[in-house]
Amino acid sequence: MRERSLDQFESIFERASIPVLDIQELDLKRIAAVLRGDELDDSVLRLGEYLRRRFKADVRLHWSATLDAGQAAWQAQARGFAPAPGPFGSTAELVGQISIGRSQLVLLPDAAGETPTLPRAVDIDALVQGTAPPILLIRRSVEHPQAVFQRVLHSLTGNFQQTRNFAHSFALVEEGGTIVLLHTIDQTELHDVRDALRVSPDIAAAGGEELLQSLTRRGERYLKAVVAASRKFPYNVSYRLAVGEVRATVERELAAGEYGLLVVGRHQEGYSHVEAEDYQLMHQVRHVPILAL
């Protein structure tokens, strides 16, 4: 009887210690689709058409000045998209068009490298940092757009206060699909924090194991709260907490999990904030589409 009472008390205490979170629901109604003139343009068009139907959204087509304007306008009309005011000749012009259109998501093809006849018309770093909406980078051919959103890996780095950054990944995942929240504690950063605590005169020194346990407990509470807040949605949310190098950990999970989409970064004061680890993933992972928040 005593052991059962203790078990019940611990269960109640654990539930009480989980913070209450409210996941913002995103009404995705304005999407920008960008054509660069390479083999991935068709994938952008397919994704844009699929998302237009799924969310009943307005999709605006933006195209590089290197493309034929008449062909781009025909593509927009054939897919039910609205054409942009005109072609863009630079990343700055594209940023301006996206801002005027108040887009909530940007679909961008990013084939490997550039050629003399196909220059890179868009600077990804400048676009991610200069626009309010997240950028969905497409680096492989997408034949079945729905499959991209069936199984989503959302990589979390930095602090645990990222609730508002779940809006896009939670909106995009398919009904009945899966989101896995992977929070990686970088051991290098752990050592830096431990060393900082040791030199502070006001904070007692903390050993690496104690600090790791503290961060793990805090991470568990936060991630459990996100899972609890997601129960009202028609998809499955789970979490994993890992310790190690972020890029290697995420790439191992991608290889093992058959994901269709990787989500990285976070929004801060209306614009993207990409940590060093997220930056590497954003540029180097090429076998799945990447949503840079």
ChimeraX attribute file (.defattr): number of C-alpha atoms within 10 A of each C-alpha:
attribute: neighborCount
match mode: 1-to-1
recipient: residues
	/A:1	6
	/A:2	7
	/A:3	8
	/A:4	9
	/A:5	10
	/A:6	11
	/A:7	12
	/A:8	12
	/A:9	11
	/A:10	12
	/A:11	12
	/A:12	11
	/A:13	11
	/A:14	11
	/A:15	12
	/A:16	10
	/A:17	12
	/A:18	17
	/A:19	15
	/A:20	13
	/A:21	15
	/A:22	13
	/A:23	16
	/A:24	14
	/A:25	13
	/A:26	14
	/A:27	12
	/A:28	20
	/A:29	16
	/A:30	20
	/A:31	24
	/A:32	27
	/A:33	28
	/A:34	24
	/A:35	25
	/A:36	23
	/A:37	20
	/A:38	13
	/A:39	15
	/A:40	19
	/A:41	22
	/A:42	17
	/A:43	22
	/A:44	27
	/A:45	22
	/A:46	16
	/A:47	20
	/A:48	27
	/A:49	22
	/A:50	17
	/A:51	20
	/A:52	20
	/A:53	12
	/A:54	13
	/A:55	14
	/A:56	13
	/A:57	18
	/A:58	20
	/A:59	29
	/A:60	23
	/A:61	28
	/A:62	27
	/A:63	24
	/A:64	22
	/A:65	16
	/A:66	15
	/A:67	15
	/A:68	12
	/A:69	14
	/A:70	9
	/A:71	10
	/A:72	21
	/A:73	18
	/A:74	13
	/A:75	17
	/A:76	21
	/A:77	13
	/A:78	10
	/A:79	16
	/A:80	17
	/A:81	23
	/A:82	17
	/A:83	20
	/A:84	23
	/A:85	11
	/A:86	16
	/A:87	21
	/A:88	22
	/A:89	14
	/A:90	14
	/A:91	19
	/A:92	16
	/A:93	14
	/A:94	22
	/A:95	20
	/A:96	14
	/A:97	20
	/A:98	26
	/A:99	15
	/A:100	10
	/A:101	16
	/A:102	16
	/A:103	22
	/A:104	20
	/A:105	23
	/A:106	27
	/A:107	25
	/A:108	24
	/A:109	25
	/A:110	24
	/A:111	18
	/A:112	10
	/A:113	8
	/A:114	12
	/A:115	8
	/A:116	6
	/A:117	7
	/A:118	12
	/A:119	12
	/A:120	19
	/A:121	19
	/A:122	22
	/A:123	11
	/A:124	17
	/A:125	13
	/A:126	12
	/A:127	20
	/A:128	21
	/A:129	19
	/A:130	16
	/A:131	23
	/A:132	23
	/A:133	26
	/A:134	25
	/A:135	22
	/A:136	23
	/A:137	24
	/A:138	24
	/A:139	20
	/A:140	17
	/A:141	18
	/A:142	19
	/A:143	12
	/A:144	11
	/A:145	18
	/A:146	16
	/A:147	15
	/A:148	20
	/A:149	23
	/A:150	20
	/A:151	22
	/A:152	27
	/A:153	25
	/A:154	23
	/A:155	22
	/A:156	22
	/A:157	21
	/A:158	15
	/A:159	10
	/A:160	15
	/A:161	8
	/A:162	16
	/A:163	16
	/A:164	15
	/A:165	18
	/A:166	20
	/A:167	16
	/A:168	21
	/A:169	21
	/A:170	22
	/A:171	17
	/A:172	20
	/A:173	23
	/A:174	21
	/A:175	13
	/A:176	11
	/A:177	16
	/A:178	20
	/A:179	24
	/A:180	20
	/A:181	21
	/A:182	21
	/A:183	25
	/A:184	21
	/A:185	23
	/A:186	18
	/A:187	16
	/A:188	12
	/A:189	13
	/A:190	18
	/A:191	15
	/A:192	11
	/A:193	14
	/A:194	19
	/A:195	15
	/A:196	13
	/A:197	16
	/A:198	15
	/A:199	11
	/A:200	10
	/A:201	8
	/A:202	8
	/A:203	10
	/A:204	10
	/A:205	16
	/A:206	15
	/A:207	14
	/A:208	15
	/A:209	11
	/A:210	12
	/A:211	16
	/A:212	18
	/A:213	12
	/A:214	12
	/A:215	16
	/A:216	17
	/A:217	11
	/A:218	13
	/A:219	19
	/A:220	18
	/A:221	17
	/A:222	21
	/A:223	23
	/A:224	18
	/A:225	19
	/A:226	24
	/A:227	19
	/A:228	17
	/A:229	16
	/A:230	18
	/A:231	11
	/A:232	9
	/A:233	13
	/A:234	13
	/A:235	17
	/A:236	18
	/A:237	21
	/A:238	15
	/A:239	17
	/A:240	13
	/A:241	14
	/A:242	16
	/A:243	15
	/A:244	15
	/A:245	15
	/A:246	24
	/A:247	20
	/A:248	12
	/A:249	18
	/A:250	23
	/A:251	13
	/A:252	11
	/A:253	15
	/A:254	19
	/A:255	10
	/A:256	9
	/A:257	13
	/A:258	13
	/A:259	22
	/A:260	20
	/A:261	27
	/A:262	27
	/A:263	24
	/A:264	25
	/A:265	26
	/A:266	24
	/A:267	19
	/A:268	14
	/A:269	7
	/A:270	10
	/A:271	16
	/A:272	21
	/A:273	18
	/A:274	21
	/A:275	14
	/A:276	13
	/A:277	17
	/A:278	21
	/A:279	16
	/A:280	13
	/A:281	23
	/A:282	22
	/A:283	13
	/A:284	10
	/A:285	16
	/A:286	16
	/A:287	15
	/A:288	19
	/A:289	25
	/A:290	24
	/A:291	22
	/A:292	25
	/A:293	26
